[in-house]
Amino acid sequence: MLSVKPESPKDSMFFENRIATEWVCTKAAAAILGITPNALRIRKCRGEIECRYFGNQLRFNVNYLQSLFSDEPMTRRKHERRARKE
């Protein structure tokens, strides 16, 4: 017979304090950005959004997706595009 130990405060803190990067699927990433999954795939093919493959699964970094909402990274990208054109 299996006995279930009650969760100690130390065990629950492990999951609350994690620093690991979170990766989400295409559907969840599209929901975060407020676009369709197909539009997200198109942006990925154009190189506008970074992602990784885990096996054959396309995954997006949650921290990266949230950074797309801040002005500073977008400003930096605009300057990089202008520099390439010149």
Residue pairs with C-beta under 8 A, 6 or more apart in sequence:
21 61
21 62
21 63
22 61
22 62
22 63
23 52
23 54
23 59
23 60
23 61
23 62
24 32
24 59
24 60
24 62
24 65
25 57
25 58
25 59
25 60
26 37
26 40
26 41
26 58
26 60
27 37
28 60
29 40
29 51
29 60
29 65
30 36
30 37
30 39
30 40
32 62
32 65
32 66
33 40
33 65
33 68
35 43
40 49
40 60
41 58
43 49
44 51
44 58
49 60
49 68
50 60
50 61
50 64
51 58
51 59
51 60
51 61
52 58
52 59
52 60
52 61
53 59
67 73
68 74
